[in-house]
Amino acid sequence: MNAAVLHAFDQLPQFEEFPEPLTEKDEVIVQVQAAALKPIDKQIASGSHYTSPRKLPVVCGIDGVGRLEDGARVFFGGPRSPYGAMAQRTVVSRQRCFPLPQDLDDVTAAAVTNPGVSAWLILAQRAKLMPGEKVLILGATGVTGKLAVQIAKLLGAGRVVAAGRNEQVLSTLHDLGADAIIRIDKPGQDLADTFASAAGDSGFDVIIDYLWGRPTESLLAALTREEFAVVKSEIRLVQVGESAGATLSLPAAVLRSTPLTIMGTAGIPPYDVLMDAFQQVMTRAGRGELRVDVEEVPLDEVENAWQRGGQGRRIVLIP
Ligand SMILES: NC(=O)c1ccc[n+]([C@@H]2O[C@H](COP(=O)([O-])OP(=O)(O)OC[C@H]3O[C@@H](n4cnc5c(N)ncnc54)[C@H](OP(=O)(O)O)[C@@H]3O)[C@@H](O)[C@H]2O)c1
């Protein structure tokens, strides 16, 4: 079969022949229809992710959409290595196949599921967003950030502030529900002042951070109080991505002067919580209430596609 095969961490995946997968106990073969090319696929293939393979070659891709032998149309995750989603066929545990609603096409389902379910879980479960709360999405111009803007609104956020550096994509975010836009491509103190002014007297309740690095340092500077202040509500910052940097400098003062809690995404939640988020995202994407911009690319162009992306659009590979 044809597949996107990774031979070395410092090389791009190659479109080439790979042996057909065979099932083991409780596994199924999936005839892949569409597989999204996400930042995590690139991180794993670069060798820098904690789940990066110990042995090569492998087929790339952690999830996708396909058909089972009985004709069922499913979203699947976690193919058994060395098989991956970016291939004509793959092999996964039966429990990791989730039926798709009829009104959601293969390509949209492949593009929306991973970032949409992640954003839903982070806002609803980790941040425990309450109706009326004020939300900042840091890194709102990416595929996941754009979905987070929409989901925050669906969950009843009172005000959503969207921050990013891509002016063209930022200009589209009001249509997705953002109440205010912040450009982050400015010097540190200017950016801190902009965050402070967007937070206003009531401050942010929830911050979803896809960037980390320098923009988050400016945000933390903006949150740091310079006087003894009475604690109002907690600020819950959820660390999700590191598009702008893997590390940052964290001044102690921000944690002592403000009621700030910084938390991570904390792995995969229990099955029933995951399924509820999956159903919510699938239903709303099927109804057109959640929008994702996609670009379909044939699998034989994977090498070129690997080096592109961005502009708030998800590349979806078609085997
Ligand atoms: N843990 C999870 O559950 C989970 C789930 C989904 C995503 N993530 C992570 O979240 C991050 C974003 O994912 P995505 O799907 O939105 O990716 P994406 O569609 O490729 O978008 C990348 C985003 O990062 C921004 N960016 C890249 N380099 C930057 C820099 N140097 N400074 C400032 N902004 C920069 C981009 O801004 P421009 O538009 O200006 O290029 C864009 O907003 C990734 O790190 C991803 O791994 C984590």
The ligand as an SDF file (V2000), in Angstrom:
LIG
                    3D

 48 52  0  0  0  0  0  0  0  0999 V2000
   -2.4040   19.3740   23.8760 N   0  0  0  0  0  0  0  0  0  0  0  0
   -3.4220   19.4070   23.0300 C   0  0  0  0  0  0  0  0  0  0  0  0
   -4.4650   18.8150   23.2850 O   0  0  0  0  0  0  0  0  0  0  0  0
   -3.3050   20.2130   21.7660 C   0  0  0  0  0  0  0  0  0  0  0  0
   -4.3230   20.1380   20.8050 C   0  0  0  0  0  0  0  0  0  0  0  0
   -4.2310   20.9550   19.6670 C   0  0  0  0  0  0  0  0  0  0  0  0
   -3.1230   21.7840   19.5050 C   0  0  0  0  0  0  0  0  0  0  0  0
   -2.1400   21.7920   20.4400 N   0  0  0  0  0  0  0  0  0  0  0  0
   -0.9570   22.6440   20.2830 C   0  0  0  0  0  0  0  0  0  0  0  0
   -1.3710   24.0010   20.1300 O   0  0  0  0  0  0  0  0  0  0  0  0
   -0.4970   24.6820   19.2290 C   0  0  0  0  0  0  0  0  0  0  0  0
   -1.2970   25.2860   18.0780 C   0  0  0  0  0  0  0  0  0  0  0  0
   -1.9600   24.2420   17.3580 O   0  0  0  0  0  0  0  0  0  0  0  0
   -2.7840   24.5650   16.0210 P   0  0  0  0  0  0  0  0  0  0  0  0
   -3.5170   23.3530   15.6330 O   0  0  0  0  0  0  0  0  0  0  0  0
   -3.5790   25.8070   16.2010 O   0  0  0  0  0  0  0  0  0  0  0  0
   -1.5980   24.8360   15.0020 O   0  0  0  0  0  0  0  0  0  0  0  0
   -1.5760   25.6660   13.6430 P   0  0  0  0  0  0  0  0  0  0  0  0
   -2.9120   25.6570   13.0000 O   0  0  0  0  0  0  0  0  0  0  0  0
   -0.4040   25.1900   12.8750 O   0  0  0  0  0  0  0  0  0  0  0  0
   -1.3180   27.1650   14.1290 O   0  0  0  0  0  0  0  0  0  0  0  0
   -0.1210   27.5280   14.7660 C   0  0  0  0  0  0  0  0  0  0  0  0
   -0.4040   28.7820   15.5840 C   0  0  0  0  0  0  0  0  0  0  0  0
    0.8110   29.1580   16.2590 O   0  0  0  0  0  0  0  0  0  0  0  0
    1.1510   30.5070   15.8900 C   0  0  0  0  0  0  0  0  0  0  0  0
    2.5980   30.6610   15.8680 N   0  0  0  0  0  0  0  0  0  0  0  0
    3.5110   29.8570   15.2940 C   0  0  0  0  0  0  0  0  0  0  0  0
    4.7460   30.3010   15.5470 N   0  0  0  0  0  0  0  0  0  0  0  0
    4.6090   31.4210   16.3090 C   0  0  0  0  0  0  0  0  0  0  0  0
    5.5140   32.3390   16.8890 C   0  0  0  0  0  0  0  0  0  0  0  0
    6.8290   32.1840   16.7600 N   0  0  0  0  0  0  0  0  0  0  0  0
    5.0020   33.3810   17.5980 N   0  0  0  0  0  0  0  0  0  0  0  0
    3.6760   33.5250   17.7480 C   0  0  0  0  0  0  0  0  0  0  0  0
    2.7600   32.6910   17.2100 N   0  0  0  0  0  0  0  0  0  0  0  0
    3.2330   31.6470   16.5000 C   0  0  0  0  0  0  0  0  0  0  0  0
    0.5500   30.6780   14.5210 C   0  0  0  0  0  0  0  0  0  0  0  0
    0.4390   32.0380   14.2580 O   0  0  0  0  0  0  0  0  0  0  0  0
    0.4040   32.6120   12.7450 P   0  0  0  0  0  0  0  0  0  0  0  0
   -1.0200   32.4460   12.2920 O   0  0  0  0  0  0  0  0  0  0  0  0
    0.8100   34.0230   12.9070 O   0  0  0  0  0  0  0  0  0  0  0  0
    1.4030   31.7880   11.9510 O   0  0  0  0  0  0  0  0  0  0  0  0
   -0.7880   29.9810   14.7400 C   0  0  0  0  0  0  0  0  0  0  0  0
   -1.6750   30.7760   15.5080 O   0  0  0  0  0  0  0  0  0  0  0  0
    0.5500   23.6450   18.7850 C   0  0  0  0  0  0  0  0  0  0  0  0
    1.6580   23.7490   19.6580 O   0  0  0  0  0  0  0  0  0  0  0  0
   -0.1650   22.3170   19.0210 C   0  0  0  0  0  0  0  0  0  0  0  0
    0.7210   21.2380   19.2100 O   0  0  0  0  0  0  0  0  0  0  0  0
   -2.2050   21.0270   21.5650 C   0  0  0  0  0  0  0  0  0  0  0  0
  1  2  1  0
  2  3  2  0
  2  4  1  0
  4  5  1  0
  4 48  2  0
  5  6  2  0
  6  7  1  0
  7  8  2  0
  8  9  1  0
  8 48  1  0
  9 10  1  0
  9 46  1  0
 10 11  1  0
 11 12  1  0
 11 44  1  0
 12 13  1  0
 13 14  1  0
 14 15  2  0
 14 16  1  0
 14 17  1  0
 17 18  1  0
 18 19  2  0
 18 20  1  0
 18 21  1  0
 21 22  1  0
 22 23  1  0
 23 24  1  0
 23 42  1  0
 24 25  1  0
 25 26  1  0
 25 36  1  0
 26 27  1  0
 26 35  1  0
 27 28  2  0
 28 29  1  0
 29 30  1  0
 29 35  2  0
 30 31  1  0
 30 32  2  0
 32 33  1  0
 33 34  2  0
 34 35  1  0
 36 37  1  0
 36 42  1  0
 37 38  1  0
 38 39  2  0
 38 40  1  0
 38 41  1  0
 42 43  1  0
 44 45  1  0
 44 46  1  0
 46 47  1  0
M  CHG  2   8   1  16  -1
M  END
$$$$
